[in-house]
Amino acid sequence: MWCGVPSPDVPSLLPASIRLAWWGTAWLRGRVVADELIDAVVGDDAVHLLGGPESSPEALVTGLGSLRSRGADAVGAALPTDGDLVGLGGPAAFNTAALDTGEAVLVLDAAGFAITGLVPDRVGAAVTWRPMPAERRQLPDVGEADRELRTALLDAAEALARLEVARWRPEVADRLMNLRHRPRLATPPGVPPRCADLAARGLQALEITALALEDDGGALTAYDAGARRTAIVPLGRAGRRALVAAASPEVWPPDA
């Protein structure tokens, strides 16, 4: 959670897939050193490794170095959920594994084709990124994701106002009234400022969504609960799509 006046935030606020996409891309392109990559990706975890189950896990930098020797140029994020496999292109086994964890990344060559997919397996504070075959995906571009998020925020605000959000979730009303108060995310060199802003607004949308859906039991009727969910779920979808576009170099502006 974040609150108050926005300030530069630590990378660990971001999902692990977004951190690996941003800093992994920066490292592959020679814009950050290994220590910066490790600090940013590991965040509050104990360790991040790459490998398994058919190969022994190895240090993240070592594993990415091996992928770079195979032509890896960038890392793109995926944040799928039921009904919206955003960031995924198949095959089914990779999609299922990513859906089970809620996130994954694709390691890409310079043409945007997937060299491999990586799915995070978490055990306590240790994360091992498991390689799986992955296919090229179709993504919303940054402009499309931006427009979708802005529309979803307006629609959600209007719908929740009609449902008297201030009465049953005053903190949600506060967030909707203070959309300019959002985290300013720390980003590595090479991430377009527009993408950093889009990611911050995507996180904001997901926070509002989580707060609004936190206690459907507070609704007076089942109809009220359903109306709240109908009003807010599209905002969560738009927030995830915004984050994926912001952390997918294939759709970044050409000069990024």
C-alpha positions as CSV (number, residue, x, y, z in Angstrom):
1,M,0.0,0.0,0.0
2,W,1.1,3.6,-0.5
3,C,-0.5,6.8,0.8
4,G,0.1,10.5,1.2
5,V,2.3,12.7,-1.0
6,P,3.9,10.7,-3.8
7,S,7.6,10.1,-3.6
8,P,10.1,7.9,-5.5
9,D,9.3,4.4,-4.5
10,V,11.4,1.3,-4.1
11,P,11.1,-1.2,-7.0
12,S,9.5,-3.8,-4.7
13,L,6.2,-2.1,-4.9
14,L,5.9,-3.6,-8.4
15,P,5.0,-7.2,-9.2
16,A,8.0,-9.3,-9.6
17,S,7.3,-9.8,-13.4
18,I,7.3,-6.0,-13.9
19,R,10.6,-5.6,-12.0
20,L,12.2,-8.4,-14.0
21,A,10.9,-7.0,-17.3
22,W,12.2,-3.5,-16.6
23,W,15.6,-4.2,-15.1
24,G,16.2,-7.4,-17.1
25,T,15.7,-5.4,-20.3
26,A,18.0,-2.7,-19.0
27,W,20.7,-5.2,-18.1
28,L,20.4,-7.1,-21.4
29,R,20.8,-3.8,-23.2
30,G,23.8,-2.7,-21.1
31,R,22.1,0.1,-19.3
32,V,22.5,-1.2,-15.7
33,V,25.1,-3.4,-14.0
34,A,24.5,-6.7,-12.4
35,D,24.2,-5.4,-8.9
36,E,21.5,-2.9,-9.9
37,L,19.6,-5.7,-11.6
38,I,19.7,-8.0,-8.6
39,D,18.8,-5.3,-6.1
40,A,15.8,-4.2,-8.1
41,V,14.5,-7.6,-9.0
42,V,15.0,-9.3,-5.6
43,G,13.5,-6.3,-3.7
44,D,12.1,-7.6,-0.4
45,D,12.6,-11.3,-1.3
46,A,15.6,-13.3,-0.2
47,V,16.8,-14.5,-3.6
48,H,15.7,-14.9,-7.2
49,L,17.1,-17.8,-9.3
50,L,16.6,-19.0,-12.8
51,G,16.2,-22.7,-13.8
52,G,14.5,-26.0,-13.1
53,P,12.8,-28.4,-12.9
54,E,15.0,-30.1,-15.6
55,S,18.1,-27.9,-14.8
56,S,19.6,-26.8,-11.5
57,P,18.6,-23.3,-10.5
58,E,21.4,-20.7,-11.1
59,A,22.0,-17.1,-10.2
60,L,19.6,-14.7,-12.0
61,V,22.5,-12.9,-13.8
62,T,24.1,-16.1,-14.9
63,G,20.8,-17.4,-16.3
64,L,20.1,-14.1,-18.1
65,G,23.6,-14.1,-19.5
66,S,23.0,-17.6,-21.0
67,L,19.8,-16.2,-22.6
68,R,21.7,-13.2,-23.9
69,S,24.1,-15.6,-25.7
70,R,21.0,-17.0,-27.4
71,G,19.9,-13.6,-28.7
72,A,17.9,-12.3,-25.8
73,D,17.4,-8.5,-26.1
74,A,14.5,-7.7,-23.8
75,V,12.1,-9.1,-21.1
76,G,8.3,-8.5,-21.3
77,A,5.7,-9.0,-18.5
78,A,2.4,-10.8,-18.4
79,L,-0.3,-10.4,-15.7
80,P,-3.0,-12.9,-16.7
81,T,-6.2,-13.5,-14.9
82,D,-9.3,-15.6,-15.6
83,G,-10.9,-14.3,-18.8
84,D,-8.0,-12.1,-19.7
85,L,-4.7,-13.7,-20.6
86,V,-3.0,-10.3,-21.1
87,G,0.7,-10.7,-22.0
88,L,0.4,-14.4,-23.1
89,G,0.5,-16.0,-26.5
90,G,0.7,-19.7,-25.7
91,P,1.2,-22.5,-25.7
92,A,-1.4,-23.8,-23.3
93,A,1.0,-25.2,-20.7
94,F,2.7,-21.8,-20.3
95,N,-0.6,-20.0,-20.2
96,T,-1.9,-22.3,-17.5
97,A,1.3,-22.0,-15.4
98,A,1.3,-18.2,-15.7
99,L,-2.4,-18.0,-14.8
100,D,-1.8,-20.2,-11.7
101,T,0.8,-17.7,-10.4
102,G,-0.9,-14.6,-11.8
103,E,2.3,-13.4,-13.6
104,A,5.2,-14.4,-15.9
105,V,7.7,-12.9,-18.3
106,L,8.8,-13.6,-21.8
107,V,12.4,-13.3,-22.8
108,L,12.5,-11.8,-26.3
109,D,14.9,-11.5,-29.2
110,A,15.4,-8.2,-31.0
111,A,12.5,-8.9,-33.3
112,G,10.1,-9.5,-30.4
113,F,9.9,-13.3,-30.7
114,A,9.9,-15.3,-27.5
115,I,13.1,-17.2,-26.7
116,T,11.5,-18.6,-23.5
117,G,8.9,-17.9,-21.0
118,L,9.7,-17.7,-17.2
119,V,7.1,-18.5,-14.5
120,P,7.9,-17.6,-10.9
121,D,7.8,-20.4,-8.4
122,R,7.8,-18.9,-4.9
123,V,8.8,-20.8,-1.8
124,G,8.8,-18.5,1.2
125,A,11.0,-15.6,0.3
126,A,12.8,-17.4,-2.5
127,V,11.7,-17.2,-6.1
128,T,12.8,-19.5,-8.9
129,W,11.9,-18.4,-12.5
130,R,11.1,-21.7,-14.3
131,P,11.7,-21.7,-18.1
132,M,8.9,-22.9,-20.3
133,P,8.3,-22.8,-24.1
134,A,6.5,-19.6,-25.0
135,E,5.1,-18.1,-28.2
136,R,4.9,-14.6,-29.6
137,R,2.0,-12.6,-28.1
138,Q,-0.4,-9.8,-29.2
139,L,-0.4,-6.8,-26.9
140,P,-2.2,-3.5,-26.4
141,D,0.2,-0.7,-27.3
142,V,1.0,2.0,-24.8
143,G,-1.5,4.4,-26.2
144,E,-4.3,1.9,-26.3
145,A,-3.6,0.8,-22.8
146,D,-3.5,4.4,-21.6
147,R,-6.8,5.3,-23.2
148,E,-8.4,2.1,-21.8
149,L,-7.3,2.9,-18.3
150,R,-8.5,6.5,-18.4
151,T,-11.9,5.4,-19.6
152,A,-12.1,2.7,-17.0
153,L,-11.2,5.1,-14.2
154,L,-14.0,7.5,-15.3
155,D,-16.5,4.8,-15.7
156,A,-15.7,3.2,-12.3
157,A,-15.8,6.6,-10.5
158,E,-19.2,7.4,-12.0
159,A,-20.6,3.9,-11.2
160,L,-19.3,3.8,-7.7
161,A,-20.6,7.3,-7.0
162,R,-24.1,6.1,-8.0
163,L,-23.6,3.2,-5.6
164,E,-22.6,5.6,-2.8
165,V,-19.0,4.4,-2.5
166,A,-18.2,7.0,0.2
167,R,-20.7,5.3,2.5
168,W,-19.4,1.7,2.3
169,R,-15.8,2.3,1.3
170,P,-14.7,5.8,2.2
171,E,-11.0,5.0,1.4
172,V,-12.0,4.1,-2.2
173,A,-13.8,7.4,-2.5
174,D,-10.7,9.1,-1.2
175,R,-8.5,7.4,-3.8
176,L,-10.9,8.3,-6.6
177,M,-10.9,11.9,-5.5
178,N,-7.1,12.0,-5.4
179,L,-5.9,10.3,-8.5
180,R,-2.9,12.6,-8.8
181,H,-1.5,11.2,-5.6
182,R,0.1,8.1,-7.0
183,P,3.5,6.4,-6.5
184,R,6.4,7.8,-8.6
185,L,8.1,4.6,-9.5
186,A,11.9,4.1,-9.7
187,T,12.7,2.9,-13.2
188,P,16.0,1.9,-14.9
189,P,17.5,3.8,-17.8
190,G,15.6,3.1,-21.1
191,V,12.1,2.9,-19.7
192,P,10.1,5.7,-21.4
193,P,8.7,8.2,-18.9
194,R,5.3,7.7,-20.4
195,C,5.5,4.0,-19.5
196,A,6.6,4.8,-15.9
197,D,3.6,7.0,-15.5
198,L,1.3,4.4,-17.1
199,A,2.6,1.8,-14.7
200,A,2.0,4.0,-11.7
201,R,-1.6,4.6,-12.8
202,G,-2.0,0.9,-13.4
203,L,-0.9,0.2,-9.8
204,Q,-3.3,2.8,-8.6
205,A,-6.2,1.2,-10.5
206,L,-5.3,-2.2,-9.0
207,E,-5.2,-0.7,-5.5
208,I,-8.6,0.9,-5.9
209,T,-10.0,-2.4,-7.3
210,A,-8.7,-4.4,-4.4
211,L,-10.1,-1.9,-1.8
212,A,-13.5,-1.9,-3.5
213,L,-13.7,-5.7,-3.7
214,E,-12.3,-6.3,-0.2
215,D,-15.6,-6.8,1.6
216,D,-18.5,-7.7,-0.6
217,G,-20.2,-8.8,2.6
218,G,-20.8,-5.2,3.5
219,A,-23.4,-5.0,0.7
220,L,-27.0,-4.9,1.9
221,T,-28.1,-7.3,-0.8
222,A,-26.6,-9.7,-3.3
223,Y,-27.7,-7.2,-6.0
224,D,-25.6,-4.5,-4.4
225,A,-22.5,-6.8,-4.2
226,G,-23.0,-7.7,-7.9
227,A,-23.3,-4.1,-8.9
228,R,-20.1,-3.2,-7.1
229,R,-18.2,-6.0,-8.8
230,T,-19.6,-5.1,-12.2
231,A,-18.5,-1.5,-11.6
232,I,-15.0,-2.2,-10.5
233,V,-13.7,-5.4,-12.3
234,P,-13.1,-3.6,-15.6
235,L,-10.8,-1.1,-13.8
236,G,-8.7,-4.0,-12.5
237,R,-8.5,-5.4,-16.1
238,A,-7.4,-2.0,-17.4
239,G,-4.9,-1.7,-14.6
240,R,-3.2,-5.0,-15.5
241,R,-3.2,-4.2,-19.2
242,A,-1.6,-0.9,-18.4
243,L,1.2,-2.5,-16.4
244,V,1.8,-5.1,-19.1
245,A,2.1,-2.5,-21.9
246,A,4.3,-0.4,-19.7
247,A,6.6,-3.4,-19.1
248,S,6.7,-4.9,-22.6
249,P,9.5,-3.4,-24.8
250,E,7.8,-4.7,-28.0
251,V,5.2,-1.9,-27.7
252,W,7.3,0.9,-26.4
253,P,7.8,4.0,-28.5
254,P,10.4,3.5,-31.2
255,D,12.9,5.8,-29.6
256,A,12.9,4.0,-26.3
